[in-house]
Amino acid sequence: MERFKKMISYPLSIVFYMCFGLTLVIFHPLQWLGKNIGGASIHRGVVNIMNLFLLRCLHLLGASISFKNNHKLPINRPLIIVSNHQSMFDIPLLSWYLRKNKPKFISKIELGKGIPSISYNLKHGDNVLIDRKNPKQSIPALATFAKFIAEHNFSAVIFPEGTRSRDGKLKPFAPTGLKILLKKAPDALIVPVAITNSWKFLRYGNFPMGLGVHLKLEVQEPLINDKEPEILLEKIEERITLAIKT
C-alpha cells in the first residue's frame, strides 16, 4: 500500500509544485502593488490571501487541515507565538489561521532574496531576517524586532528549535532568541502552538510529496511573562511536546 501511494504521489506532486510555484509568482506583483499603493494593511491582506491559496494547494495531495484553539487571543496586545517547526508549510498555516493577530516571522537571512513572494514579504512585511552565524547582527535585530512588535501589538512568531524536525519529534530549544523577545517585549502574551504531521509532506524528501496528511495546528494555553525565562521555556516546551504526542 505504501509503495502504491508513493507511485501515485509522483504525478500529484508535479501538479502540486506547479500550483504552489504559480501562486508565489502571481502574488509577488500583487504584494508589490498592495505595499506601494495600499500601504501596510493592504499588503498584509494580500499576504493573507496568498497563504490561503498555498494551503489550498495541499489539498491536491489529499491533505486535510484542522485548527484547534480553545483560548481567546487578544488582538490589542502583543503576542509571542512559540511553535515547533516541521516543514515550510508551517508558515502559511500559522499565517492564515492566526492572521487576526498579525503574525510576523523571524527568518534566516538567506530567505530574504531569490524566492518569489516569500522573499518580498520577509523584507517588506515587518518581519526580521537574521544571520544565525553572526550574533553581532542577529541579537540587535531581534531586540529591535521585539520592541516593534510590542509597540504595534503585532505577534512575533519564533521557532526555537532553530531547524525543522524531520520526524515530528520536538528538538531541543535554542533559548537565545526567545529570551531576547521575552526581555524586550515583557508585556507580550506567550502563546505555545503545536503543529502536527507537517513533516509527513516531506517523508520521502522534497519529491515526491507525502499524500493524505492530516495537518493539525493547536493553540495551547497562553502564558504570562512573569517568571524566569528558563521556567517559561520549560513550560512552553512541555505543552508543545504533550500536544504533539496526543
PyRosetta script that sets phi, psi and omega in degrees:
from pyrosetta import init, pose_from_sequence

init()
pose = pose_from_sequence("MERFKKMISYPLSIVFYMCFGLTLVIFHPLQWLGKNIGGASIHRGVVNIMNLFLLRCLHLLGASISFKNNHKLPINRPLIIVSNHQSMFDIPLLSWYLRKNKPKFISKIELGKGIPSISYNLKHGDNVLIDRKNPKQSIPALATFAKFIAEHNFSAVIFPEGTRSRDGKLKPFAPTGLKILLKKAPDALIVPVAITNSWKFLRYGNFPMGLGVHLKLEVQEPLINDKEPEILLEKIEERITLAIKT")
pose.set_psi(1, -42.7)
pose.set_omega(1, -179.8)
pose.set_phi(2, -64.5)
pose.set_psi(2, -39.0)
pose.set_omega(2, 178.3)
pose.set_phi(3, -65.0)
pose.set_psi(3, -38.8)
pose.set_omega(3, 179.1)
pose.set_phi(4, -65.3)
pose.set_psi(4, -43.9)
pose.set_omega(4, 178.7)
pose.set_phi(5, -61.0)
pose.set_psi(5, -38.6)
pose.set_omega(5, 179.7)
pose.set_phi(6, -67.4)
pose.set_psi(6, -38.3)
pose.set_omega(6, 177.7)
pose.set_phi(7, -62.8)
pose.set_psi(7, -45.0)
pose.set_omega(7, 179.8)
pose.set_phi(8, -64.3)
pose.set_psi(8, -31.2)
pose.set_omega(8, -175.1)
pose.set_phi(9, -68.2)
pose.set_psi(9, -21.4)
pose.set_omega(9, -178.7)
pose.set_phi(10, -62.2)
pose.set_psi(10, -55.6)
pose.set_omega(10, 179.2)
pose.set_phi(11, -66.4)
pose.set_psi(11, -36.6)
pose.set_omega(11, 179.8)
pose.set_phi(12, -66.8)
pose.set_psi(12, -35.0)
pose.set_omega(12, 178.5)
pose.set_phi(13, -66.2)
pose.set_psi(13, -37.4)
pose.set_omega(13, 177.1)
pose.set_phi(14, -62.1)
pose.set_psi(14, -45.6)
pose.set_omega(14, 178.4)
pose.set_phi(15, -62.7)
pose.set_psi(15, -43.1)
pose.set_omega(15, 179.6)
pose.set_phi(16, -59.2)
pose.set_psi(16, -50.8)
pose.set_omega(16, -176.9)
pose.set_phi(17, -65.0)
pose.set_psi(17, -32.8)
pose.set_omega(17, 176.1)
pose.set_phi(18, -64.4)
pose.set_psi(18, -45.6)
pose.set_omega(18, -179.6)
pose.set_phi(19, -69.1)
pose.set_psi(19, -40.3)
pose.set_omega(19, 179.7)
pose.set_phi(20, -63.4)
pose.set_psi(20, -47.8)
pose.set_omega(20, 179.6)
pose.set_phi(21, -65.8)
pose.set_psi(21, -39.9)
pose.set_omega(21, 178.6)
pose.set_phi(22, -62.9)
pose.set_psi(22, -39.0)
pose.set_omega(22, 177.4)
pose.set_phi(23, -60.0)
pose.set_psi(23, -44.6)
pose.set_omega(23, 179.7)
pose.set_phi(24, -64.7)
pose.set_psi(24, -40.4)
pose.set_omega(24, -179.3)
pose.set_phi(25, -67.1)
pose.set_psi(25, -43.0)
pose.set_omega(25, -178.3)
pose.set_phi(26, -66.5)
pose.set_psi(26, -41.5)
pose.set_omega(26, -174.6)
pose.set_phi(27, -80.6)
pose.set_psi(27, -10.5)
pose.set_omega(27, 177.4)
pose.set_phi(28, -62.5)
pose.set_psi(28, -54.7)
pose.set_omega(28, 176.9)
pose.set_phi(29, -66.9)
pose.set_psi(29, -30.0)
pose.set_omega(29, 177.3)
pose.set_phi(30, -64.9)
pose.set_psi(30, -37.8)
pose.set_omega(30, 175.3)
pose.set_phi(31, -63.6)
pose.set_psi(31, -43.0)
pose.set_omega(31, -179.4)
pose.set_phi(32, -60.6)
pose.set_psi(32, -44.5)
pose.set_omega(32, 179.0)
pose.set_phi(33, -63.9)
pose.set_psi(33, -44.0)
pose.set_omega(33, 179.9)
pose.set_phi(34, -61.6)
pose.set_psi(34, -42.9)
pose.set_omega(34, -178.5)
pose.set_phi(35, -69.0)
pose.set_psi(35, -45.2)
pose.set_omega(35, -172.0)
pose.set_phi(36, -87.2)
pose.set_psi(36, -19.8)
pose.set_omega(36, 179.1)
pose.set_phi(37, -106.8)
pose.set_psi(37, -44.2)
pose.set_omega(37, -175.8)
pose.set_phi(38, -96.6)
pose.set_psi(38, -17.8)
pose.set_omega(38, -178.9)
pose.set_phi(39, 92.8)
pose.set_psi(39, -172.0)
pose.set_omega(39, -172.2)
pose.set_phi(40, -63.1)
pose.set_psi(40, -40.2)
pose.set_omega(40, -176.7)
pose.set_phi(41, -68.2)
pose.set_psi(41, -38.7)
pose.set_omega(41, 177.6)
pose.set_phi(42, -68.6)
pose.set_psi(42, -41.2)
pose.set_omega(42, 176.7)
pose.set_phi(43, -59.1)
pose.set_psi(43, -42.0)
pose.set_omega(43, 179.3)
pose.set_phi(44, -62.1)
pose.set_psi(44, -39.9)
pose.set_omega(44, 177.7)
pose.set_phi(45, -63.9)
pose.set_psi(45, -40.9)
pose.set_omega(45, 177.7)
pose.set_phi(46, -62.5)
pose.set_psi(46, -42.2)
pose.set_omega(46, 179.7)
pose.set_phi(47, -64.7)
pose.set_psi(47, -38.9)
pose.set_omega(47, 178.0)
pose.set_phi(48, -60.4)
pose.set_psi(48, -45.0)
pose.set_omega(48, 179.8)
pose.set_phi(49, -65.3)
pose.set_psi(49, -39.7)
pose.set_omega(49, 177.6)
pose.set_phi(50, -59.6)
pose.set_psi(50, -43.3)
pose.set_omega(50, -179.3)
pose.set_phi(51, -65.2)
pose.set_psi(51, -35.6)
pose.set_omega(51, 174.9)
pose.set_phi(52, -62.1)
pose.set_psi(52, -44.4)
pose.set_omega(52, 178.9)
pose.set_phi(53, -62.7)
pose.set_psi(53, -40.2)
pose.set_omega(53, 179.5)
pose.set_phi(54, -63.2)
pose.set_psi(54, -39.3)
pose.set_omega(54, 177.2)
pose.set_phi(55, -67.6)
pose.set_psi(55, -37.3)
pose.set_omega(55, 179.0)
pose.set_phi(56, -64.1)
pose.set_psi(56, -29.3)
pose.set_omega(56, 176.9)
pose.set_phi(57, -60.9)
pose.set_psi(57, -30.0)
pose.set_omega(57, -179.1)
pose.set_phi(58, -66.8)
pose.set_psi(58, -24.6)
pose.set_omega(58, 178.5)
pose.set_phi(59, -65.0)
pose.set_psi(59, -22.5)
pose.set_omega(59, 176.4)
pose.set_phi(60, -64.4)
pose.set_psi(60, -20.1)
pose.set_omega(60, 178.6)
pose.set_phi(61, -97.2)
pose.set_psi(61, 11.3)
pose.set_omega(61, -178.9)
pose.set_phi(62, 75.6)
pose.set_psi(62, 19.7)
pose.set_omega(62, -177.6)
pose.set_phi(63, -80.1)
pose.set_psi(63, 151.2)
pose.set_omega(63, 169.9)
pose.set_phi(64, -122.7)
pose.set_psi(64, 152.0)
pose.set_omega(64, -174.9)
pose.set_phi(65, -131.1)
pose.set_psi(65, 131.1)
pose.set_omega(65, 177.0)
pose.set_phi(66, -129.4)
pose.set_psi(66, 147.5)
pose.set_omega(66, -176.4)
pose.set_phi(67, -131.0)
pose.set_psi(67, 128.0)
pose.set_omega(67, -179.2)
pose.set_phi(68, -126.2)
pose.set_psi(68, 125.3)
pose.set_omega(68, 178.5)
pose.set_phi(69, -149.5)
pose.set_psi(69, 106.3)
pose.set_omega(69, 178.7)
pose.set_phi(70, -95.8)
pose.set_psi(70, 11.9)
pose.set_omega(70, -175.4)
pose.set_phi(71, -124.7)
pose.set_psi(71, 132.0)
pose.set_omega(71, -179.9)
pose.set_phi(72, -81.8)
pose.set_psi(72, 110.4)
pose.set_omega(72, -178.8)
pose.set_phi(73, -87.4)
pose.set_psi(73, 129.8)
pose.set_omega(73, -179.6)
pose.set_phi(74, -69.5)
pose.set_psi(74, 144.5)
pose.set_omega(74, 177.2)
pose.set_phi(75, -101.8)
pose.set_psi(75, -4.6)
pose.set_omega(75, 179.6)
pose.set_phi(76, -110.4)
pose.set_psi(76, 27.1)
pose.set_omega(76, -179.9)
pose.set_phi(77, -145.6)
pose.set_psi(77, 140.7)
pose.set_omega(77, 178.3)
pose.set_phi(78, -67.0)
pose.set_psi(78, 146.0)
pose.set_omega(78, 177.8)
pose.set_phi(79, -123.1)
pose.set_psi(79, 149.6)
pose.set_omega(79, 167.5)
pose.set_phi(80, -114.4)
pose.set_psi(80, 105.6)
pose.set_omega(80, -178.0)
pose.set_phi(81, -91.9)
pose.set_psi(81, 116.1)
pose.set_omega(81, -176.9)
pose.set_phi(82, -108.8)
pose.set_psi(82, 114.8)
pose.set_omega(82, -174.4)
pose.set_phi(83, -126.4)
pose.set_psi(83, 150.0)
pose.set_omega(83, 167.2)
pose.set_phi(84, -73.3)
pose.set_psi(84, 165.1)
pose.set_omega(84, -172.5)
pose.set_phi(85, -135.4)
pose.set_psi(85, 120.9)
pose.set_omega(85, -176.8)
pose.set_phi(86, -121.9)
pose.set_psi(86, -26.4)
pose.set_omega(86, 179.5)
pose.set_phi(87, -164.7)
pose.set_psi(87, 174.7)
pose.set_omega(87, 179.5)
pose.set_phi(88, -66.6)
pose.set_psi(88, -17.8)
pose.set_omega(88, -178.7)
pose.set_phi(89, -76.2)
pose.set_psi(89, -9.1)
pose.set_omega(89, 175.3)
pose.set_phi(90, -62.6)
pose.set_psi(90, -34.4)
pose.set_omega(90, -174.9)
pose.set_phi(91, -67.0)
pose.set_psi(91, -53.9)
pose.set_omega(91, 176.8)
pose.set_phi(92, -63.5)
pose.set_psi(92, -30.4)
pose.set_omega(92, 177.9)
pose.set_phi(93, -63.1)
pose.set_psi(93, -50.7)
pose.set_omega(93, 178.1)
pose.set_phi(94, -65.5)
pose.set_psi(94, -42.4)
pose.set_omega(94, -176.2)
pose.set_phi(95, -61.9)
pose.set_psi(95, -42.8)
pose.set_omega(95, -176.2)
pose.set_phi(96, -76.6)
pose.set_psi(96, -49.0)
pose.set_omega(96, -174.0)
pose.set_phi(97, -74.8)
pose.set_psi(97, -20.3)
pose.set_omega(97, 177.3)
pose.set_phi(98, -114.0)
pose.set_psi(98, 26.6)
pose.set_omega(98, -173.8)
pose.set_phi(99, -62.3)
pose.set_psi(99, -30.1)
pose.set_omega(99, -179.8)
pose.set_phi(100, -65.0)
pose.set_psi(100, -21.9)
pose.set_omega(100, 180.0)
pose.set_phi(101, -95.4)
pose.set_psi(101, 7.6)
pose.set_omega(101, 174.6)
pose.set_phi(102, 51.5)
pose.set_psi(102, 64.4)
pose.set_omega(102, -178.8)
pose.set_phi(103, -69.3)
pose.set_psi(103, 136.0)
pose.set_omega(103, 175.9)
pose.set_phi(104, -123.4)
pose.set_psi(104, 141.7)
pose.set_omega(104, -167.6)
pose.set_phi(105, -109.4)
pose.set_psi(105, 149.7)
pose.set_omega(105, 169.5)
pose.set_phi(106, -98.3)
pose.set_psi(106, 120.1)
pose.set_omega(106, -173.8)
pose.set_phi(107, -132.3)
pose.set_psi(107, 155.9)
pose.set_omega(107, 176.5)
pose.set_phi(108, -72.2)
pose.set_psi(108, 146.5)
pose.set_omega(108, -170.7)
pose.set_phi(109, -62.5)
pose.set_psi(109, -25.4)
pose.set_omega(109, -178.2)
pose.set_phi(110, -63.7)
pose.set_psi(110, -24.8)
pose.set_omega(110, -178.5)
pose.set_phi(111, -81.9)
pose.set_psi(111, -1.9)
pose.set_omega(111, -176.9)
pose.set_phi(112, -80.7)
pose.set_psi(112, 1.9)
pose.set_omega(112, 178.0)
pose.set_phi(113, -150.7)
pose.set_psi(113, 148.8)
pose.set_omega(113, 171.3)
pose.set_phi(114, 91.6)
pose.set_psi(114, -9.5)
pose.set_omega(114, -178.3)
pose.set_phi(115, -113.3)
pose.set_psi(115, 116.2)
pose.set_omega(115, -179.7)
pose.set_phi(116, -53.5)
pose.set_psi(116, 139.8)
pose.set_omega(116, 177.9)
pose.set_phi(117, 68.5)
pose.set_psi(117, -53.0)
pose.set_omega(117, -175.3)
pose.set_phi(118, -65.1)
pose.set_psi(118, -49.3)
pose.set_omega(118, 179.7)
pose.set_phi(119, -63.5)
pose.set_psi(119, -39.8)
pose.set_omega(119, -179.8)
pose.set_phi(120, -63.1)
pose.set_psi(120, -45.0)
pose.set_omega(120, -178.9)
pose.set_phi(121, -65.5)
pose.set_psi(121, -40.5)
pose.set_omega(121, 179.7)
pose.set_phi(122, -62.5)
pose.set_psi(122, -36.4)
pose.set_omega(122, -177.6)
pose.set_phi(123, -83.5)
pose.set_psi(123, -31.8)
pose.set_omega(123, -172.6)
pose.set_phi(124, -117.2)
pose.set_psi(124, 5.0)
pose.set_omega(124, -177.3)
pose.set_phi(125, -108.3)
pose.set_psi(125, 26.3)
pose.set_omega(125, 177.0)
pose.set_phi(126, 67.5)
pose.set_psi(126, 22.8)
pose.set_omega(126, 172.6)
pose.set_phi(127, -88.3)
pose.set_psi(127, -179.5)
pose.set_omega(127, 179.1)
pose.set_phi(128, -129.9)
pose.set_psi(128, 135.6)
pose.set_omega(128, 177.8)
pose.set_phi(129, -107.7)
pose.set_psi(129, 126.5)
pose.set_omega(129, -177.1)
pose.set_phi(130, -124.0)
pose.set_psi(130, 148.6)
pose.set_omega(130, 173.6)
pose.set_phi(131, -96.0)
pose.set_psi(131, 103.3)
pose.set_omega(131, -173.8)
pose.set_phi(132, -66.2)
pose.set_psi(132, -16.6)
pose.set_omega(132, 178.9)
pose.set_phi(133, -91.8)
pose.set_psi(133, -2.8)
pose.set_omega(133, -175.4)
pose.set_phi(134, -129.1)
pose.set_psi(134, 89.4)
pose.set_omega(134, -179.3)
pose.set_phi(135, -58.8)
pose.set_psi(135, -28.3)
pose.set_omega(135, -180.0)
pose.set_phi(136, -66.1)
pose.set_psi(136, -25.7)
pose.set_omega(136, 175.8)
pose.set_phi(137, -92.3)
pose.set_psi(137, -45.3)
pose.set_omega(137, -169.9)
pose.set_phi(138, -71.3)
pose.set_psi(138, -41.1)
pose.set_omega(138, -176.4)
pose.set_phi(139, -66.9)
pose.set_psi(139, -49.2)
pose.set_omega(139, 175.3)
pose.set_phi(140, -62.0)
pose.set_psi(140, -36.1)
pose.set_omega(140, 179.6)
pose.set_phi(141, -64.4)
pose.set_psi(141, -41.2)
pose.set_omega(141, 178.2)
pose.set_phi(142, -66.8)
pose.set_psi(142, -39.2)
pose.set_omega(142, 179.2)
pose.set_phi(143, -64.3)
pose.set_psi(143, -43.8)
pose.set_omega(143, 177.6)
pose.set_phi(144, -64.1)
pose.set_psi(144, -41.5)
pose.set_omega(144, 178.6)
pose.set_phi(145, -60.8)
pose.set_psi(145, -45.3)
pose.set_omega(145, -179.4)
pose.set_phi(146, -61.6)
pose.set_psi(146, -42.0)
pose.set_omega(146, 178.6)
pose.set_phi(147, -65.3)
pose.set_psi(147, -38.6)
pose.set_omega(147, 178.3)
pose.set_phi(148, -62.9)
pose.set_psi(148, -45.1)
pose.set_omega(148, 178.2)
pose.set_phi(149, -59.7)
pose.set_psi(149, -44.0)
pose.set_omega(149, -178.7)
pose.set_phi(150, -65.1)
pose.set_psi(150, -39.8)
pose.set_omega(150, -177.4)
pose.set_phi(151, -70.6)
pose.set_psi(151, -31.0)
pose.set_omega(151, -173.5)
pose.set_phi(152, -108.0)
pose.set_psi(152, 4.3)
pose.set_omega(152, -179.4)
pose.set_phi(153, 56.9)
pose.set_psi(153, 41.3)
pose.set_omega(153, 174.2)
pose.set_phi(154, -93.4)
pose.set_psi(154, -177.6)
pose.set_omega(154, 177.9)
pose.set_phi(155, -118.6)
pose.set_psi(155, 129.1)
pose.set_omega(155, 175.7)
pose.set_phi(156, -94.4)
pose.set_psi(156, 123.5)
pose.set_omega(156, 177.7)
pose.set_phi(157, -101.5)
pose.set_psi(157, 126.4)
pose.set_omega(157, -179.9)
pose.set_phi(158, -131.4)
pose.set_psi(158, 139.0)
pose.set_omega(158, 174.5)
pose.set_phi(159, -107.3)
pose.set_psi(159, 91.7)
pose.set_omega(159, -172.1)
pose.set_phi(160, -69.6)
pose.set_psi(160, -10.4)
pose.set_omega(160, 174.9)
pose.set_phi(161, -67.9)
pose.set_psi(161, -23.7)
pose.set_omega(161, 178.4)
pose.set_phi(162, 88.6)
pose.set_psi(162, -49.0)
pose.set_omega(162, 178.5)
pose.set_phi(163, -129.0)
pose.set_psi(163, 164.7)
pose.set_omega(163, -177.3)
pose.set_phi(164, -70.8)
pose.set_psi(164, 145.3)
pose.set_omega(164, 172.0)
pose.set_phi(165, -83.7)
pose.set_psi(165, 125.9)
pose.set_omega(165, -177.1)
pose.set_phi(166, -85.4)
pose.set_psi(166, -11.3)
pose.set_omega(166, -177.9)
pose.set_phi(167, -126.6)
pose.set_psi(167, 6.8)
pose.set_omega(167, 178.2)
pose.set_phi(168, 88.9)
pose.set_psi(168, -13.7)
pose.set_omega(168, 180.0)
pose.set_phi(169, -79.7)
pose.set_psi(169, 139.6)
pose.set_omega(169, -177.9)
pose.set_phi(170, -67.5)
pose.set_psi(170, 128.9)
pose.set_omega(170, 178.0)
pose.set_phi(171, -89.0)
pose.set_psi(171, 159.7)
pose.set_omega(171, 179.2)
pose.set_phi(172, -58.4)
pose.set_psi(172, 143.0)
pose.set_omega(172, -179.9)
pose.set_phi(173, -75.8)
pose.set_psi(173, 140.0)
pose.set_omega(173, 166.2)
pose.set_phi(174, -93.6)
pose.set_psi(174, 110.8)
pose.set_omega(174, -165.1)
pose.set_phi(175, -80.1)
pose.set_psi(175, -15.3)
pose.set_omega(175, -168.9)
pose.set_phi(176, -58.6)
pose.set_psi(176, -52.5)
pose.set_omega(176, -176.6)
pose.set_phi(177, -61.3)
pose.set_psi(177, -44.2)
pose.set_omega(177, -179.5)
pose.set_phi(178, -65.4)
pose.set_psi(178, -38.2)
pose.set_omega(178, 178.4)
pose.set_phi(179, -63.7)
pose.set_psi(179, -37.5)
pose.set_omega(179, 178.2)
pose.set_phi(180, -64.8)
pose.set_psi(180, -43.5)
pose.set_omega(180, 178.6)
pose.set_phi(181, -62.1)
pose.set_psi(181, -43.4)
pose.set_omega(181, -179.6)
pose.set_phi(182, -63.0)
pose.set_psi(182, -36.5)
pose.set_omega(182, -178.4)
pose.set_phi(183, -76.0)
pose.set_psi(183, -42.8)
pose.set_omega(183, -173.9)
pose.set_phi(184, -87.4)
pose.set_psi(184, -15.2)
pose.set_omega(184, 175.7)
pose.set_phi(185, -129.5)
pose.set_psi(185, 65.6)
pose.set_omega(185, -171.7)
pose.set_phi(186, -65.3)
pose.set_psi(186, -23.0)
pose.set_omega(186, -179.2)
pose.set_phi(187, -89.3)
pose.set_psi(187, -2.0)
pose.set_omega(187, -178.7)
pose.set_phi(188, -70.6)
pose.set_psi(188, 141.3)
pose.set_omega(188, 174.9)
pose.set_phi(189, -82.4)
pose.set_psi(189, 133.8)
pose.set_omega(189, -177.1)
pose.set_phi(190, -93.6)
pose.set_psi(190, 123.9)
pose.set_omega(190, -175.1)
pose.set_phi(191, -121.0)
pose.set_psi(191, 102.2)
pose.set_omega(191, 174.3)
pose.set_phi(192, -71.8)
pose.set_psi(192, 138.2)
pose.set_omega(192, 179.4)
pose.set_phi(193, -131.4)
pose.set_psi(193, 134.6)
pose.set_omega(193, 178.9)
pose.set_phi(194, -111.6)
pose.set_psi(194, 125.6)
pose.set_omega(194, 175.5)
pose.set_phi(195, -109.9)
pose.set_psi(195, 128.3)
pose.set_omega(195, -176.0)
pose.set_phi(196, -121.7)
pose.set_psi(196, 136.7)
pose.set_omega(196, 172.7)
pose.set_phi(197, 79.4)
pose.set_psi(197, 0.5)
pose.set_omega(197, 178.8)
pose.set_phi(198, -59.8)
pose.set_psi(198, -34.6)
pose.set_omega(198, -178.7)
pose.set_phi(199, -63.6)
pose.set_psi(199, -23.3)
pose.set_omega(199, -175.8)
pose.set_phi(200, -69.0)
pose.set_psi(200, -19.6)
pose.set_omega(200, 174.7)
pose.set_phi(201, -63.6)
pose.set_psi(201, -28.0)
pose.set_omega(201, -176.1)
pose.set_phi(202, -111.3)
pose.set_psi(202, 28.4)
pose.set_omega(202, -176.9)
pose.set_phi(203, -64.4)
pose.set_psi(203, -26.3)
pose.set_omega(203, 177.9)
pose.set_phi(204, -101.6)
pose.set_psi(204, 6.3)
pose.set_omega(204, -170.6)
pose.set_phi(205, 102.1)
pose.set_psi(205, -163.0)
pose.set_omega(205, -179.0)
pose.set_phi(206, -73.1)
pose.set_psi(206, -17.4)
pose.set_omega(206, 178.9)
pose.set_phi(207, -156.9)
pose.set_psi(207, 131.0)
pose.set_omega(207, -1.6)
pose.set_phi(208, -79.6)
pose.set_psi(208, 174.1)
pose.set_omega(208, -179.0)
pose.set_phi(209, -88.5)
pose.set_psi(209, 155.0)
pose.set_omega(209, 174.2)
pose.set_phi(210, -72.9)
pose.set_psi(210, 144.1)
pose.set_omega(210, -177.3)
pose.set_phi(211, -106.9)
pose.set_psi(211, 155.2)
pose.set_omega(211, 172.0)
pose.set_phi(212, 64.8)
pose.set_psi(212, 29.8)
pose.set_omega(212, -177.6)
pose.set_phi(213, -78.3)
pose.set_psi(213, 135.0)
pose.set_omega(213, 171.5)
pose.set_phi(214, -97.5)
pose.set_psi(214, 99.2)
pose.set_omega(214, -177.8)
pose.set_phi(215, -84.5)
pose.set_psi(215, 127.6)
pose.set_omega(215, -174.8)
pose.set_phi(216, -127.4)
pose.set_psi(216, 138.9)
pose.set_omega(216, 172.8)
pose.set_phi(217, -126.0)
pose.set_psi(217, 127.2)
pose.set_omega(217, -179.4)
pose.set_phi(218, -130.2)
pose.set_psi(218, 123.6)
pose.set_omega(218, 177.3)
pose.set_phi(219, -84.3)
pose.set_psi(219, 126.5)
pose.set_omega(219, 179.4)
pose.set_phi(220, -91.2)
pose.set_psi(220, 170.5)
pose.set_omega(220, -179.0)
pose.set_phi(221, -61.1)
pose.set_psi(221, 125.8)
pose.set_omega(221, -179.2)
pose.set_phi(222, -64.6)
pose.set_psi(222, 158.4)
pose.set_omega(222, 179.2)
pose.set_phi(223, -122.9)
pose.set_psi(223, 148.0)
pose.set_omega(223, 175.2)
pose.set_phi(224, -95.0)
pose.set_psi(224, 141.2)
pose.set_omega(224, -178.7)
pose.set_phi(225, -78.8)
pose.set_psi(225, 72.8)
pose.set_omega(225, -177.2)
pose.set_phi(226, -128.3)
pose.set_psi(226, 15.2)
pose.set_omega(226, 180.0)
pose.set_phi(227, -130.7)
pose.set_psi(227, 172.1)
pose.set_omega(227, 176.7)
pose.set_phi(228, -61.2)
pose.set_psi(228, 143.5)
pose.set_omega(228, -178.0)
pose.set_phi(229, -53.4)
pose.set_psi(229, -38.0)
pose.set_omega(229, -178.7)
pose.set_phi(230, -63.5)
pose.set_psi(230, -37.9)
pose.set_omega(230, 179.4)
pose.set_phi(231, -68.9)
pose.set_psi(231, -41.8)
pose.set_omega(231, 178.9)
pose.set_phi(232, -63.9)
pose.set_psi(232, -44.0)
pose.set_omega(232, 178.9)
pose.set_phi(233, -60.5)
pose.set_psi(233, -39.7)
pose.set_omega(233, 179.2)
pose.set_phi(234, -64.2)
pose.set_psi(234, -42.5)
pose.set_omega(234, 179.4)
pose.set_phi(235, -66.2)
pose.set_psi(235, -42.6)
pose.set_omega(235, 178.9)
pose.set_phi(236, -61.2)
pose.set_psi(236, -48.0)
pose.set_omega(236, -178.5)
pose.set_phi(237, -61.6)
pose.set_psi(237, -40.1)
pose.set_omega(237, 180.0)
pose.set_phi(238, -63.8)
pose.set_psi(238, -44.1)
pose.set_omega(238, -177.8)
pose.set_phi(239, -67.5)
pose.set_psi(239, -40.5)
pose.set_omega(239, 179.0)
pose.set_phi(240, -67.3)
pose.set_psi(240, -42.4)
pose.set_omega(240, -179.1)
pose.set_phi(241, -61.7)
pose.set_psi(241, -44.8)
pose.set_omega(241, 179.6)
pose.set_phi(242, -64.1)
pose.set_psi(242, -38.8)
pose.set_omega(242, -179.2)
pose.set_phi(243, -67.6)
pose.set_psi(243, -36.6)
pose.set_omega(243, 178.9)
pose.set_phi(244, -67.0)
pose.set_psi(244, -36.5)
pose.set_omega(244, -176.1)
pose.set_phi(245, -75.3)
pose.set_psi(245, -26.5)
pose.set_omega(245, -175.9)
pose.set_phi(246, -88.3)
pose.dump_pdb("model.pdb")
